[in-house]
């Protein structure tokens, strides 16, 4: 699956599954995020991914896990500008999601578009529910997930966090006529 899409500002980007050979652009992407964006994504302050994290992030174990990246061509090279991923629980039909968009690409409609692509991938893999943890001070993320239809609840273990969840529609069977 590789999709060329146009954002509301006219920008053309590609959304595709991450691959092991994307280790370099994944690391560069995380390094170029602002400290605030890294904190909001990882819930801790980091400046780069460890070699173990790079390996883990670029080799999702489909269908239990999937990661989609958004890229642009810059100077003849592919540059990552966003990533959305889910990780399913063993013997369960629910998965946790994470998403982060490059600071300069936030507010252009990329986040919701990537989440809808992630919903499709998760549903196709048999997931029935997507959930996540969001920092309460991350108002833009909370607004995005609310607009996508997520329920937002308090997080018992930490009042600074919110638990968000959405039930996915079952994928349409190839045999269905409707």
MOJO-V820731 format. One record per residue. N is the residue number from 0. RES is the residue in one small letter. PSI is psi as a letter, one per 40 degrees, with the letter a starting at -180 (* if undefined). D_LAST is the distance of its C-alpha to the last C-alpha in Angstrom with 1 decimal. Layout:
BEGIN
{{N/RES/PSI/D_LAST} {N/RES/PSI/D_LAST}}
END
This chain:
BEGIN
{{0/x/h/23.7} {1/x/h/25.9} {2/x/h/24.8} {3/x/h/27.1} {4/x/i/26.5} {5/x/h/28.5} {6/x/i/29.6} {7/x/d/30.4} {8/x/e/34.0} {9/x/e/33.1} {10/x/h/33.9} {11/x/h/32.1} {12/x/i/31.4} {13/x/h/29.8} {14/x/h/27.7} {15/x/i/27.9} {16/x/i/28.6} {17/x/i/32.3} {18/x/i/34.5} {19/x/d/37.9} {20/x/e/39.6} {21/x/e/38.5} {22/x/d/41.3} {23/x/d/43.5} {24/x/d/41.1} {25/x/d/39.8} {26/x/d/43.5} {27/x/d/44.3} {28/x/d/41.3} {29/x/d/42.4} {30/x/d/46.0} {31/x/e/45.3} {32/x/i/43.5} {33/x/i/45.8} {34/x/d/47.3} {35/x/d/45.3} {36/x/d/41.9} {37/x/d/43.0} {38/x/d/44.0} {39/x/d/40.8} {40/x/d/38.7} {41/x/e/41.0} {42/x/e/42.6} {43/x/i/46.0} {44/x/h/48.2} {45/x/i/47.8} {46/x/d/48.8} {47/x/i/47.2} {48/x/i/45.2} {49/x/i/47.2} {50/x/d/46.8} {51/x/d/45.1} {52/x/d/42.5} {53/x/d/41.9} {54/x/d/41.4} {55/x/d/39.0} {56/x/d/37.0} {57/x/e/36.6} {58/x/g/35.7} {59/x/i/32.8} {60/x/g/31.9} {61/x/i/28.3} {62/x/e/25.9} {63/x/d/28.0} {64/x/i/29.0} {65/x/i/27.9} {66/x/h/29.7} {67/x/h/28.5} {68/x/i/31.3} {69/x/h/31.5} {70/x/i/34.1} {71/x/i/36.0} {72/x/h/38.6} {73/x/h/42.1} {74/x/f/45.2} {75/x/e/43.3} {76/x/i/42.2} {77/x/h/39.0} {78/x/h/39.3} {79/x/h/37.1} {80/x/e/36.4} {81/x/i/33.9} {82/x/h/32.5} {83/x/h/29.8} {84/x/i/29.6} {85/x/i/28.4} {86/x/h/30.3} {87/x/i/28.8} {88/x/i/31.0} {89/x/h/31.8} {90/x/f/30.1} {91/x/i/27.9} {92/x/f/24.5} {93/x/i/26.0} {94/x/i/27.5} {95/x/i/30.1} {96/x/i/29.6} {97/x/i/32.2} {98/x/i/32.3} {99/x/h/35.1} {100/x/h/35.4} {101/x/i/38.6} {102/x/d/40.7} {103/x/e/40.9} {104/x/e/37.1} {105/x/i/36.4} {106/x/e/35.2} {107/x/e/33.3} {108/x/e/29.8} {109/x/d/29.8} {110/x/d/29.5} {111/x/d/26.3} {112/x/d/24.8} {113/x/d/26.0} {114/x/d/24.7} {115/x/d/21.1} {116/x/d/21.5} {117/x/d/23.1} {118/x/d/20.3} {119/x/d/17.8} {120/x/d/20.5} {121/x/d/21.3} {122/x/d/17.8} {123/x/d/17.4} {124/x/e/20.8} {125/x/e/19.8} {126/x/i/21.5} {127/x/e/20.4} {128/x/h/23.1} {129/x/h/25.1} {130/x/i/28.6} {131/x/i/31.8} {132/x/h/35.3} {133/x/h/36.4} {134/x/h/39.9} {135/x/d/40.4} {136/x/e/42.3} {137/x/g/39.3} {138/x/d/38.2} {139/x/d/36.1} {140/x/d/34.0} {141/x/d/33.7} {142/x/d/32.6} {143/x/d/30.0} {144/x/d/28.4} {145/x/d/28.6} {146/x/d/26.8} {147/x/e/24.0} {148/x/e/23.7} {149/x/i/26.0} {150/x/i/28.3} {151/x/h/31.9} {152/x/i/34.6} {153/x/i/38.2} {154/x/h/39.2} {155/x/d/41.8} {156/x/e/43.7} {157/x/h/44.3} {158/x/e/44.2} {159/x/e/43.9} {160/x/i/40.4} {161/x/i/37.0} {162/x/h/34.2} {163/x/i/30.8} {164/x/i/27.5} {165/x/i/23.7} {166/x/h/20.9} {167/x/i/18.2} {168/x/i/14.5} {169/x/i/13.6} {170/x/i/12.3} {171/x/h/8.8} {172/x/i/9.6} {173/x/e/10.1} {174/x/e/9.2} {175/x/h/5.6} {176/x/e/3.8} {177/x/*/0.0}}
END
